[in-house]
Amino acid sequence: MIGPIFGIVGFLCGYYVARQRGGKPLDRLQYAAGFAIAFGLFGTLLGIALARFLGAA
């Protein structure tokens, strides 16, 4: 459940970064997609690590 939440946060961060840099709408979506993938992957790995360390079955 952490992965999708991080993905949404990454999407919003990427969109904001591209907007601050003066990107066009497609640039904003590309940044948002890239950040969403990166953050979502990190969130998924974090969820797996937490499950293993906390002993969730």
C-alpha positions in Angstrom: 0.0 0.0 0.0 3.0 2.3 0.4 4.0 2.0 -3.2 0.9 3.6 -4.8 0.9 6.4 -2.2 4.5 7.2 -2.9 3.6 7.0 -6.7 1.0 9.7 -6.3 3.3 11.9 -4.2 6.0 11.4 -6.9 3.5 12.4 -9.6 2.7 15.6 -7.8 6.3 16.4 -7.1 7.3 15.8 -10.7 4.5 18.0 -12.0 5.5 20.8 -9.6 9.2 20.6 -10.6 8.4 20.8 -14.3 6.0 23.7 -13.7 8.7 25.6 -11.8 11.1 25.1 -14.7 8.6 26.5 -17.2 7.7 23.2 -18.9 4.9 22.8 -21.3 2.0 20.5 -20.4 3.6 17.4 -22.0 6.9 18.2 -20.3 5.0 18.4 -17.0 3.4 15.0 -17.6 6.7 13.4 -18.6 8.3 14.7 -15.4 5.3 13.6 -13.4 5.4 10.1 -14.9 9.1 9.7 -14.3 8.9 10.8 -10.7 5.8 8.6 -10.1 7.7 5.5 -11.3 10.8 6.3 -9.3 8.9 7.1 -6.1 6.5 4.2 -6.6 9.4 1.8 -7.0 11.1 3.1 -3.9 7.8 2.8 -1.9 7.3 -0.8 -3.1 10.9 -1.7 -2.0 10.3 0.1 1.3 7.1 -1.8 1.9 8.8 -5.1 1.2 11.6 -4.2 3.6 9.2 -3.2 6.3 7.2 -6.4 5.9 10.3 -8.5 6.3 11.7 -6.6 9.2 8.4 -6.3 11.1 7.5 -9.9 10.5 4.3 -9.5 8.5 3.3 -12.7 6.8 
